[in-house]
Amino acid sequence: MKSVSFLSLLVFLILPTALQAQVANHVVISEFATRGAAANAAGEFVEIYNPTNQAVNISGWALQYQSASGSSYNPLATVPEGTAMPPKSYFLFTSPTWSGTPAGDVAWSGSGLADNGNLRIVNASGVPVDRVGFGSGNNPEGSVAPNHGTSGNDNSVERKASTTSTAASLAAGGAEEFAGNGWDSDNNAADFVEQTGGRHPQNS
């Protein structure tokens, strides 16, 4: 009986630590959309999130995109000097024709995003910080995240707040609407959901 009690106590002590380890200790890609309700570039955005308890200087960081079958990433946008993300905050990249709300922090130039592909953020030294392959993207962490459709819609692909997050729990009015988007098991398929309850881009 004592050994059973000891094992129960050990599991009780270890489990919260194991779960906490799934919350990223670095900035992550937290939500993205490759089209809007009108199926055009005006609805494209990529949101990143700082799940840590410290401010992160993201000066010179870059958002990069690689096609679904590509072999190299191309720059989309670079963060201006003097930019920091406070703890538990968001930063929003948008297309140059973004028509959604809120306003983006940085608009990219050039071509936008396809329905299937790969996104990553790199720091000012070019070192990758986080990446996600979606749809038929060929460079995911683990397995690919879903895309959010191939026809016009006003949804997105959203990172989970916890291992049990769902589109409903993360959507407006859901239990995890304000829980952050920091769940990171290094498997895009397990860390993102196809959001069917509407998009929720957030800026700094």
Secondary structure as a PSIPRED ss2 file (coil, helix, strand):
# PSIPRED VFORMAT (PSIPRED V4.0)

   1 M C   1.000  0.000  0.000
   2 K H   0.000  1.000  0.000
   3 S H   0.000  1.000  0.000
   4 V H   0.000  1.000  0.000
   5 S H   0.000  1.000  0.000
   6 F H   0.000  1.000  0.000
   7 L H   0.000  1.000  0.000
   8 S H   0.000  1.000  0.000
   9 L H   0.000  1.000  0.000
  10 L H   0.000  1.000  0.000
  11 V H   0.000  1.000  0.000
  12 F H   0.000  1.000  0.000
  13 L H   0.000  1.000  0.000
  14 I H   0.000  1.000  0.000
  15 L H   0.000  1.000  0.000
  16 P H   0.000  1.000  0.000
  17 T H   0.000  1.000  0.000
  18 A H   0.000  1.000  0.000
  19 L H   0.000  1.000  0.000
  20 Q H   0.000  1.000  0.000
  21 A C   1.000  0.000  0.000
  22 Q C   1.000  0.000  0.000
  23 V E   0.000  0.000  1.000
  24 A C   1.000  0.000  0.000
  25 N C   1.000  0.000  0.000
  26 H C   1.000  0.000  0.000
  27 V C   1.000  0.000  0.000
  28 V E   0.000  0.000  1.000
  29 I E   0.000  0.000  1.000
  30 S E   0.000  0.000  1.000
  31 E E   0.000  0.000  1.000
  32 F E   0.000  0.000  1.000
  33 A E   0.000  0.000  1.000
  34 T C   1.000  0.000  0.000
  35 R C   1.000  0.000  0.000
  36 G C   1.000  0.000  0.000
  37 A C   1.000  0.000  0.000
  38 A C   1.000  0.000  0.000
  39 A C   1.000  0.000  0.000
  40 N C   1.000  0.000  0.000
  41 A H   0.000  1.000  0.000
  42 A H   0.000  1.000  0.000
  43 G H   0.000  1.000  0.000
  44 E C   1.000  0.000  0.000
  45 F E   0.000  0.000  1.000
  46 V E   0.000  0.000  1.000
  47 E E   0.000  0.000  1.000
  48 I E   0.000  0.000  1.000
  49 Y E   0.000  0.000  1.000
  50 N C   1.000  0.000  0.000
  51 P C   1.000  0.000  0.000
  52 T C   1.000  0.000  0.000
  53 N C   1.000  0.000  0.000
  54 Q C   1.000  0.000  0.000
  55 A C   1.000  0.000  0.000
  56 V E   0.000  0.000  1.000
  57 N E   0.000  0.000  1.000
  58 I C   1.000  0.000  0.000
  59 S C   1.000  0.000  0.000
  60 G C   1.000  0.000  0.000
  61 W C   1.000  0.000  0.000
  62 A E   0.000  0.000  1.000
  63 L E   0.000  0.000  1.000
  64 Q E   0.000  0.000  1.000
  65 Y E   0.000  0.000  1.000
  66 Q E   0.000  0.000  1.000
  67 S E   0.000  0.000  1.000
  68 A C   1.000  0.000  0.000
  69 S C   1.000  0.000  0.000
  70 G C   1.000  0.000  0.000
  71 S C   1.000  0.000  0.000
  72 S C   1.000  0.000  0.000
  73 Y C   1.000  0.000  0.000
  74 N E   0.000  0.000  1.000
  75 P E   0.000  0.000  1.000
  76 L E   0.000  0.000  1.000
  77 A E   0.000  0.000  1.000
  78 T E   0.000  0.000  1.000
  79 V C   1.000  0.000  0.000
  80 P C   1.000  0.000  0.000
  81 E C   1.000  0.000  0.000
  82 G C   1.000  0.000  0.000
  83 T C   1.000  0.000  0.000
  84 A E   0.000  0.000  1.000
  85 M E   0.000  0.000  1.000
  86 P C   1.000  0.000  0.000
  87 P C   1.000  0.000  0.000
  88 K C   1.000  0.000  0.000
  89 S C   1.000  0.000  0.000
  90 Y E   0.000  0.000  1.000
  91 F E   0.000  0.000  1.000
  92 L E   0.000  0.000  1.000
  93 F E   0.000  0.000  1.000
  94 T E   0.000  0.000  1.000
  95 S C   1.000  0.000  0.000
  96 P C   1.000  0.000  0.000
  97 T C   1.000  0.000  0.000
  98 W C   1.000  0.000  0.000
  99 S C   1.000  0.000  0.000
 100 G C   1.000  0.000  0.000
 101 T C   1.000  0.000  0.000
 102 P C   1.000  0.000  0.000
 103 A C   1.000  0.000  0.000
 104 G C   1.000  0.000  0.000
 105 D C   1.000  0.000  0.000
 106 V E   0.000  0.000  1.000
 107 A E   0.000  0.000  1.000
 108 W C   1.000  0.000  0.000
 109 S C   1.000  0.000  0.000
 110 G C   1.000  0.000  0.000
 111 S C   1.000  0.000  0.000
 112 G C   1.000  0.000  0.000
 113 L C   1.000  0.000  0.000
 114 A C   1.000  0.000  0.000
 115 D C   1.000  0.000  0.000
 116 N C   1.000  0.000  0.000
 117 G E   0.000  0.000  1.000
 118 N E   0.000  0.000  1.000
 119 L E   0.000  0.000  1.000
 120 R E   0.000  0.000  1.000
 121 I E   0.000  0.000  1.000
 122 V E   0.000  0.000  1.000
 123 N C   1.000  0.000  0.000
 124 A C   1.000  0.000  0.000
 125 S C   1.000  0.000  0.000
 126 G C   1.000  0.000  0.000
 127 V C   1.000  0.000  0.000
 128 P E   0.000  0.000  1.000
 129 V E   0.000  0.000  1.000
 130 D E   0.000  0.000  1.000
 131 R E   0.000  0.000  1.000
 132 V E   0.000  0.000  1.000
 133 G E   0.000  0.000  1.000
 134 F E   0.000  0.000  1.000
 135 G C   1.000  0.000  0.000
 136 S C   1.000  0.000  0.000
 137 G C   1.000  0.000  0.000
 138 N C   1.000  0.000  0.000
 139 N C   1.000  0.000  0.000
 140 P C   1.000  0.000  0.000
 141 E C   1.000  0.000  0.000
 142 G C   1.000  0.000  0.000
 143 S C   1.000  0.000  0.000
 144 V C   1.000  0.000  0.000
 145 A E   0.000  0.000  1.000
 146 P C   1.000  0.000  0.000
 147 N C   1.000  0.000  0.000
 148 H C   1.000  0.000  0.000
 149 G C   1.000  0.000  0.000
 150 T C   1.000  0.000  0.000
 151 S C   1.000  0.000  0.000
 152 G C   1.000  0.000  0.000
 153 N C   1.000  0.000  0.000
 154 D C   1.000  0.000  0.000
 155 N C   1.000  0.000  0.000
 156 S E   0.000  0.000  1.000
 157 V E   0.000  0.000  1.000
 158 E E   0.000  0.000  1.000
 159 R E   0.000  0.000  1.000
 160 K C   1.000  0.000  0.000
 161 A C   1.000  0.000  0.000
 162 S C   1.000  0.000  0.000
 163 T C   1.000  0.000  0.000
 164 T C   1.000  0.000  0.000
 165 S C   1.000  0.000  0.000
 166 T C   1.000  0.000  0.000
 167 A H   0.000  1.000  0.000
 168 A H   0.000  1.000  0.000
 169 S H   0.000  1.000  0.000
 170 L H   0.000  1.000  0.000
 171 A C   1.000  0.000  0.000
 172 A C   1.000  0.000  0.000
 173 G C   1.000  0.000  0.000
 174 G C   1.000  0.000  0.000
 175 A C   1.000  0.000  0.000
 176 E C   1.000  0.000  0.000
 177 E C   1.000  0.000  0.000
 178 F C   1.000  0.000  0.000
 179 A C   1.000  0.000  0.000
 180 G C   1.000  0.000  0.000
 181 N C   1.000  0.000  0.000
 182 G C   1.000  0.000  0.000
 183 W E   0.000  0.000  1.000
 184 D C   1.000  0.000  0.000
 185 S C   1.000  0.000  0.000
 186 D C   1.000  0.000  0.000
 187 N C   1.000  0.000  0.000
 188 N H   0.000  1.000  0.000
 189 A H   0.000  1.000  0.000
 190 A H   0.000  1.000  0.000
 191 D H   0.000  1.000  0.000
 192 F E   0.000  0.000  1.000
 193 V E   0.000  0.000  1.000
 194 E E   0.000  0.000  1.000
 195 Q E   0.000  0.000  1.000
 196 T C   1.000  0.000  0.000
 197 G C   1.000  0.000  0.000
 198 G C   1.000  0.000  0.000
 199 R C   1.000  0.000  0.000
 200 H C   1.000  0.000  0.000
 201 P C   1.000  0.000  0.000
 202 Q C   1.000  0.000  0.000
 203 N C   1.000  0.000  0.000
 204 S C   1.000  0.000  0.000
